[in-house]
Structures are given as structure tokens and as C-alpha cells.
Amino acid sequence: MTRPIEVERKRELADGGEALTRVLAGLGWMPDAPVSEVDTYYSRPDVDYMVTVECLRVRQRGDFAEITYKPPSTEATHSIDSVISKPETNVHLVPGSAEHADQLLENIGMRRLVRVEKHRTTYRHRLHAGVTVSIDTVAGVGAFVETEVVSADSLAAARTVAETETQLGVSDCPIVDLPYRDLALNHAPA
């Protein structure tokens, strides 16, 4: 059985997402409740996840907490048009246990890379099942739109991402290849 994977592309928004918010509303996309997330990213001491483009993070959103791992990036996981298709392993934690997960990772020798604070509003449309559009404001970094499709067919999902971006008028916005982790590290004070 083929596992669904996350197919997504991120673009930078110059206006903080105000114009896109109006377009989404006009096209019938409905917002979920806005959320604030704090992601703490880690790397192994013997493997630099910044080089391999792996992801190990602890995410906290209110009482919700999880550990997520995404494998190294390869030519197969990144298309030439910056669509990312990677399997994700998520382990949900007991509510309020993000600090314990951080401590566990540090106790076993993982290196803390950066902490990313993000405000996200995700939009869904009744006619576009499995497609989400999220507007993210990342503290100290900027505003972005992330179009995501979860599917077992990565090629069809990549086409859906492109079609959705065109419909929403964001196809001309600059593509952002770097994860928020890397962007936050690049914007961190020296």
C-alpha cells in the first residue's frame, strides 16, 4: 500500500498576506482558527541536518505537541519547480509535554539549531478536498503562503499545487526553497 505524502510549495508574500486573504475569501476558501506554533529544530552531532536537509523538530501549539521527522532531501524529493514531496513521521505527544520532548532530545545528544515562532491561518475549500492553503507569518523573517496537497500520487498533487497557486494569483510570488528553520537561522542576529 502506498503511503500518502505531503506535496507542498512555499512562496513569499510582500504584503503580509492581506491581498491573498481577500482573494481566498472571494473564492470561497474558509479559514480554520488561526494558530501560533513554536517549532524547535534539532540536528545530530555526527550528521548536519542543514547539509542533508533533514528535519527533526518538536512542535508546540497550545496544549498540542508532536515530534516530526522528515528524511534527507534528494533529487527525488525536490522537483525542478520547487515542489517538495517527502514522507513525514509524526509522533503525537501527551498535551503539554513539548518541554519534556526538547529535554529528551538534548539528553540523547541532539543539537538544538533554532526556535521558530509562526502564526498560521489555514484555508480549506469544500470543492478542493485534500488541498490546504496556509498563510504563515514567521517572527523576524516574513510572510509566506504554503500550498499543500496530501496524496499518494505526487505528480498529480504537484499539478494541483500549481493550479491552486494560479487560481489564487500567487504564481508570480517568489518561490522559497528553504524551510522556515533555515530562514530563521539566516535572519538570526549574529
C-alpha positions in Angstrom: 0.0 0.0 0.0 1.3 3.4 -1.0 1.5 5.9 1.9 0.3 9.4 1.2 3.0 12.1 1.2 2.9 15.8 1.7 3.4 17.7 -1.6 3.9 21.5 -1.0 5.4 24.7 -2.3 6.1 27.9 -0.4 6.1 31.4 -1.7 7.0 34.8 -0.2 4.3 37.4 0.3 5.3 41.0 0.1 2.2 42.4 1.8 1.9 40.1 4.8 -0.9 38.1 3.1 -3.6 40.8 3.1 -4.3 40.6 -0.6 -4.3 36.8 -0.6 -6.7 36.8 2.4 -9.2 38.8 0.3 -8.8 36.5 -2.7 -9.3 33.4 -0.7 -12.5 34.8 0.9 -13.8 35.8 -2.6 -13.2 32.3 -3.9 -15.0 30.6 -1.0 -11.9 29.3 0.9 -12.8 29.1 4.6 -10.2 29.8 7.3 -9.5 27.5 10.2 -9.0 29.2 13.6 -5.6 30.9 13.5 -2.9 29.1 15.4 0.5 30.0 16.8 3.2 27.4 16.7 6.6 27.1 18.2 9.0 24.7 16.5 12.3 23.8 17.9 14.7 22.2 15.4 17.4 19.7 16.1 20.3 18.0 14.3 22.5 15.1 15.2 26.1 15.7 16.4 27.5 13.5 13.7 25.2 14.5 10.8 24.5 18.1 9.9 20.8 18.3 9.1 21.4 21.7 7.5 23.5 19.9 4.8 21.3 16.8 4.4 18.1 18.9 4.6 16.6 16.6 7.2 14.1 17.8 9.7 13.7 16.8 13.3 11.5 19.2 15.3 9.3 19.5 18.3 6.2 21.4 17.6 4.0 23.1 20.2 0.6 24.6 19.5 -1.3 25.4 22.7 -1.6 22.1 24.6 -0.8 20.1 21.4 2.7 18.8 20.9 4.4 16.4 18.5 7.8 15.3 17.2 8.3 15.3 13.5 11.0 13.8 11.3 11.4 14.3 7.6 14.2 12.4 5.7 17.1 13.9 3.8 16.3 15.8 0.6 17.3 14.3 -2.7 16.6 15.0 -6.4 13.5 12.7 -6.0 12.0 14.8 -3.1 12.5 18.2 -4.8 11.3 18.9 -8.3 12.9 21.5 -10.6 9.9 23.8 -9.9 10.5 23.6 -6.1 7.7 21.3 -5.2 8.7 19.2 -2.2 7.4 15.7 -1.8 8.6 13.9 1.4 7.1 11.3 3.7 6.7 12.6 7.3 6.8 10.7 10.6 4.8 12.4 13.3 4.6 11.2 16.9 1.9 13.0 18.9 2.8 13.7 22.5 0.8 14.0 25.7 -0.7 17.5 25.9 1.8 20.0 27.4 4.8 17.7 27.0 6.8 19.7 24.4 9.4 20.8 27.0 9.9 17.1 28.0 10.5 16.2 24.3 13.0 19.0 24.0 14.8 17.8 27.1 14.8 14.2 25.9 16.4 15.1 22.5 19.0 17.3 24.2 19.7 14.5 26.8 20.5 12.0 24.0 22.9 14.4 22.4 20.8 16.1 19.7 22.0 19.7 18.9 19.4 22.5 19.1 19.5 24.5 15.9 16.9 27.2 16.2 13.4 28.0 17.6 10.8 29.3 15.1 7.7 31.1 16.1 5.0 31.1 13.5 1.4 32.4 13.2 -0.6 30.3 10.7 -4.1 30.6 9.2 -5.0 27.6 7.1 -7.8 27.8 4.5 -9.9 24.9 3.1 -12.4 24.7 0.3 -15.3 22.3 0.1 -14.6 21.7 -3.6 -10.9 21.1 -3.1 -10.6 18.1 -0.7 -7.1 17.4 0.4 -5.8 20.9 -0.5 -4.8 23.4 2.1 -3.5 27.0 1.7 -1.8 28.4 4.7 -0.6 32.0 5.3 2.3 32.0 7.7 3.9 34.9 9.5 7.2 33.9 10.8 8.7 36.1 13.6 11.7 38.0 12.4 11.5 36.5 8.9 8.4 37.5 6.9 5.1 36.3 5.5 4.6 33.2 3.2 1.9 31.2 1.5 2.2 27.4 1.6 0.0 25.4 -0.8 -0.1 21.7 0.3 -1.7 18.5 -1.1 -1.5 15.2 0.7 -1.7 12.3 -1.8 -0.2 9.0 -2.8 0.2 10.4 -6.4 2.9 13.0 -6.1 2.7 14.1 -9.8 -1.0 14.7 -9.6 -0.5 16.5 -6.3 2.2 18.8 -7.8 -0.1 19.7 -10.6 -2.8 20.5 -8.1 -0.4 22.7 -6.2 0.4 24.7 -9.4 -3.2 25.0 -10.4 -4.2 26.3 -6.9 -1.4 28.8 -6.9 -2.5 30.1 -10.4 -6.2 30.3 -9.2 -5.2 32.3 -6.2 -2.9 34.7 -8.1 0.3 33.8 -6.3 2.2 32.2 -9.1 4.4 35.3 -9.6 5.3 35.5 -5.9 9.0 34.4 -5.3 9.4 30.7 -4.6 11.0 29.9 -1.3 13.1 26.7 -1.3 14.3 26.9 2.2 12.4 25.6 5.2 11.4 28.0 8.0 14.2 26.6 10.1 16.8 27.8 7.6 15.2 31.1 7.0 15.1 31.8 10.8 18.8 30.8 11.1 19.6 33.2 8.2 17.8 36.0 9.9 19.1 35.3 13.5 21.2 38.0 15.0 24.9 37.2 14.8 
